Amino acid sequence: MVRIISFKEREKEDGTPFFLLELQGGIEMVRSKETNQFYATAKRTFITTTFDKETCKSLVGTQMEGRIVKQEVEPYAYVVKETGEELVLTHRWVYTPEEAISSKEDDAVAQLVKDASVNSKNGIPEMEEVF
């Protein structure tokens, strides 16, 4: 599950305003590489909308099925606001609806079954005799 935690107004290239919803996933415990201690965090991302400002405002607090997942992308520069440090990242966080997750899991299971049936009869892997 993800929760809509805020929204932001942006402008298209032609100056037309549009709104983004900020989504946040559930709490996760992560171990610090520097201190080796755990800390609580949550993944966040933005999605575009066709909604007006009042609709976006009313949606804050709404929970939606799905999760925020890591997506590999071409390397890009990112500046940490607090420190000014510039990093090169190769991923971004994106929202994935529950249906898309289930579909990917179904595809993975189908591929495993297909792979297992290559050297089998009726989809049941044959056991090699060892004598």
C-alpha positions as CSV (number, residue, x, y, z in Angstrom):
1,M,0.0,0.0,0.0
2,V,1.0,3.6,-0.6
3,R,-0.4,6.8,0.8
4,I,-0.8,10.1,-0.9
5,I,1.1,12.5,1.4
6,S,1.1,15.8,-0.6
7,F,0.9,17.4,-4.0
8,K,2.9,19.9,-6.0
9,E,1.9,22.3,-8.8
10,R,4.2,22.4,-11.9
11,E,4.1,24.0,-15.3
12,K,4.3,22.4,-18.8
13,E,6.6,23.9,-21.3
14,D,3.8,26.1,-22.6
15,G,3.1,27.5,-19.1
16,T,-0.1,25.4,-18.5
17,P,-0.2,24.3,-14.8
18,F,-0.6,20.6,-13.8
19,F,-0.4,18.7,-10.5
20,L,1.7,15.9,-9.2
21,L,0.7,13.6,-6.3
22,E,3.5,12.6,-3.8
23,L,3.2,9.0,-2.8
24,Q,4.9,7.3,0.1
25,G,5.3,3.6,0.8
26,G,5.3,1.8,4.1
27,I,7.9,2.1,6.8
28,E,11.1,0.1,6.1
29,M,14.1,-0.5,8.4
30,V,17.5,0.1,6.8
31,R,20.9,-0.5,8.3
32,S,23.3,2.5,8.1
33,K,26.6,1.8,6.2
34,E,28.4,4.3,8.4
35,T,27.1,3.5,11.9
36,N,25.7,0.0,11.4
37,Q,22.6,1.1,13.3
38,F,19.0,0.7,11.9
39,Y,16.9,3.6,10.9
40,A,13.3,4.0,9.7
41,T,12.6,5.3,6.2
42,A,10.0,5.1,3.5
43,K,10.2,5.3,-0.3
44,R,8.6,8.3,-2.0
45,T,7.8,9.2,-5.6
46,F,5.6,11.5,-7.6
47,I,2.9,10.7,-10.2
48,T,1.3,13.1,-12.7
49,T,-2.4,13.8,-12.6
50,T,-5.2,15.3,-14.6
51,F,-6.8,16.7,-11.3
52,D,-7.2,20.2,-10.3
53,K,-5.8,21.7,-7.1
54,E,-8.9,21.1,-5.0
55,T,-9.1,17.4,-6.0
56,C,-5.4,16.9,-5.2
57,K,-5.9,18.6,-1.8
58,S,-8.9,16.2,-1.0
59,L,-6.8,13.1,-2.0
60,V,-4.1,13.7,0.6
61,G,-4.2,10.8,3.1
62,T,-5.8,8.4,0.6
63,Q,-4.3,4.9,0.5
64,M,-3.9,3.0,-2.8
65,E,-3.0,-0.5,-3.7
66,G,0.5,-0.9,-5.1
67,R,4.1,-0.2,-4.1
68,I,7.1,2.0,-4.9
69,V,9.8,0.1,-6.7
70,K,13.3,0.8,-8.0
71,Q,13.6,1.2,-11.7
72,E,17.0,1.3,-13.5
73,V,17.5,4.3,-15.8
74,E,20.4,6.0,-17.7
75,P,22.8,7.6,-15.3
76,Y,21.9,11.2,-14.2
77,A,23.3,13.8,-11.8
78,Y,21.5,14.5,-8.6
79,V,22.4,17.3,-6.1
80,V,21.7,16.6,-2.4
81,K,19.9,19.8,-1.2
82,E,21.2,19.6,2.4
83,T,24.9,19.2,1.5
84,G,25.3,20.4,-2.1
85,E,27.0,17.0,-2.9
86,E,26.5,15.9,-6.5
87,L,25.8,12.2,-7.0
88,V,25.4,10.1,-10.2
89,L,22.3,7.9,-9.9
90,T,21.3,5.0,-12.1
91,H,17.8,4.4,-10.7
92,R,14.6,6.2,-9.7
93,W,11.6,5.2,-7.6
94,V,8.3,4.6,-9.4
95,Y,4.8,3.7,-8.4
96,T,3.6,0.3,-9.6
97,P,-0.1,-0.6,-9.2
98,E,-0.9,-4.0,-7.6
99,E,-2.3,-5.4,-10.9
100,A,1.1,-4.8,-12.6
101,I,2.9,-6.5,-9.8
102,S,0.6,-9.5,-9.9
103,S,1.0,-9.7,-13.7
104,K,4.9,-9.6,-13.4
105,E,4.7,-12.4,-10.7
106,D,2.4,-14.5,-12.9
107,D,4.9,-14.0,-15.9
108,A,7.8,-15.1,-13.7
109,V,5.9,-18.2,-12.5
110,A,5.0,-19.1,-16.1
111,Q,8.6,-18.7,-17.2
112,L,9.8,-21.0,-14.4
113,V,7.2,-23.7,-15.4
114,K,8.3,-23.3,-19.1
115,D,12.0,-23.6,-18.1
116,A,11.3,-26.7,-15.9
117,S,9.4,-28.5,-18.6
118,V,12.3,-28.3,-21.2
119,N,13.7,-31.7,-20.0
120,S,10.5,-33.2,-18.7
121,K,7.3,-35.0,-19.6
122,N,4.0,-33.4,-18.8
123,G,5.8,-30.4,-17.2
124,I,7.3,-32.6,-14.4
125,P,11.1,-32.5,-14.3
126,E,12.7,-35.9,-14.8
127,M,15.0,-37.1,-12.1
128,E,18.4,-38.4,-13.2
129,E,19.3,-41.9,-12.0
130,V,22.5,-42.1,-10.1
131,F,24.0,-45.6,-10.0
